[in-house]
Amino acid sequence: MERPISSVHFEYVALFILCTTVFASATTSQHQESQSRQHKEASYLKMVVNATELPMEEYYDYIIVGGGTAGCPLAATLSQSFRVLVLERGGVGSGNPNLMNQEGFLTNLLNAETEDSPAQAFISEEGVPNARGRVLGGSSAINAGFYSRAHRDFFDRSGLPWDLTLVNQSYQWVEKEIVFRPKLKTWQSAVRDGLLEAGVTPYNGFTLDHAKGTKIGGSTFDGSGRRHTSADLLRYARPSNIKVAVYATVERLLLAGSSAIGALYRDQRGRHHHAFLREHGEVILSAGAIGSPQLLLLSGIGPRPYLSSWGIPVAHHLPYVGHFLYDNPRNGITILPSLPLDHSLIQVVGITDSGAYIEAASNVVPFISPRHNAFVRSPLYLTVATLISKISGPLSAGFLRLASTDVDANPRVRFNYFDNLVDLERCVNGTRKIAEILRSRALKDFKFSNWFGEQDFRFIGPALPLHQTDFPRMANFCRRTVSTIWHYHGGCVVGRVVDPHLKVIGMDSLRIVDGSVFSVSPGTNPQATLMMLGRYFGFKIITERNDYK
């Protein structure tokens, strides 16, 4: 039988596992920058300026709110033909070793409460901890680096009239700069073999495409473990046509009737700047599934009665702003393996035919029992390994509401995990598949032998129910252990808030290009498709302008 590790002895480890990510020994040396990497990095940093250095009033063809996963490739593309301003509320992450190396991933999430951290923590109304990017590169700068293209079904269901040739070209544009083939670590190899034993077939090897079965995906960490983000795509920009302002907090959009004419933003010194549009220009929100609907509401675009209740002047009644907000629930198990493992982020995925994706990570975490801190000068280091299931979709929808009229305050968010029973069934399918993998020969070496010579796993935190054919017990496990994999989306979805060209319905010169427009998650991980989206719509907008001329 499976044995859980004592929660008293592993309470410190459990804190780290809540984030299901990575922290390695504090003695791990940081990777040195190569000379060529420094030169390439400097090429886009020359475009970056602290917002305090910008004029109090200036004009641009395109004002992009958010220098994140979609915003950076969008800005780089538009700058080839037009004058572009990017307004990013966070700073630059390239000099932060915790941010730019795999080993610092968990540190960033655990420090997300500080005002200058690259991640901003929030907690849903269900009590599930979550995080948003607050740095140039957005969530691509704080995630686990897994890169995989969208499922074909995503393009059919998204409500957008995709040009699939341009989609493919846009993916390739991203991939040639920041995507790498990972070298499989021990735990990843074992999970790959366990997936195949558990019937998640065929084996597709290394591929960036979404393919049913088991595969190795791409990574935005290179061979030396250094992170690459959407900010690296700014190297494609035309320097004379772009300014990337950091520490620039947009407080509201500037509107004239039914048209956007600019943005009001605040710099680090508290001074307010006005960025205005030139003729035929656009304000483009790329602030993410939390930031974009929040900014629309603060600017008076949303449900009239709701805005009036906050005393916000109504500029445009748009009832579904903040609605149809989704988060893919994550469930799984964590074990203490019987042998040491390399640190590894997600490299392998099992794409099942039952609505679940199976992924894994192995982490080295420091451990000191708090009651012994006075006697132990250096922490011990433990290896933990995780198996997780993310459901496709999801179908359960939530909402976003303001908690304050201060843009720096997180809005209230509720995702309504498992409200739709199809999501619950998919979670049960995924956790049952995890159980099959745990029973595979591939994972046998990670078990401990007990006093009677029997082998079993030692779990940190909840183990799977013993009777996995019992649907109510498995469903209860899903509800009881739900957490996030940080793939939330929606809030400004196509057909409700934006049209098929991502223009805000009923408004002129205002568009949204980010994950808030999605009503379904694009496959196993959204970052590939969000970066593609920025490139794709940058090209589309240039084409529109050329046709207009």
Salt bridges, closest charged atoms under 4 A:
GLU33 OE2 - ARG226 NH1 2.49
GLU41 OE2 - ARG226 NH2 2.68
GLU58 OE2 - ARG83 NH2 2.97
GLU58 OE2 - LYS243 NZ 3.00
ASP61 OD2 - ARG278 NH1 3.32
GLU125 OE2 - ARG412 NE 2.94
GLU125 OE1 - ARG414 NH1 3.97
ASP153 OD2 - ARG157 NH1 3.16
ASP156 OD1 - ARG152 NE 3.84
GLU175 OE2 - ARG149 NE 2.94
GLU177 OE2 - LYS40 NZ 3.46
GLU177 OE2 - ARG235 NH2 2.85
ASP193 OD1 - ARG192 NE 3.13
GLU197 OE1 - ARG441 NH1 3.81
ASP209 OD1 - ARG149 NH1 3.91
ASP222 OD2 - ARG37 NH2 3.92
ASP222 OD2 - HIS228 NE2 2.93
ASP232 OD1 - ARG235 NH2 3.00
GLU251 OE2 - ARG266 NH1 2.37
GLU251 OE1 - HIS272 NE2 2.91
ASP267 OD2 - ARG271 NE 3.19
ASP267 OD2 - HIS273 NE2 2.79
GLU279 OE2 - HIS280 NE2 3.49
GLU282 OE2 - ARG511 NH2 2.72
ASP408 OD2 - ARG266 NH2 2.60
GLU436 OE2 - LYS433 NZ 3.43
ASP456 OD2 - ARG3 NE 3.68
ASP470 OD2 - ARG473 NE 3.43
GLU544 OE1 - LYS503 NZ 3.99
GLU544 OE1 - ARG511 NH2 3.08
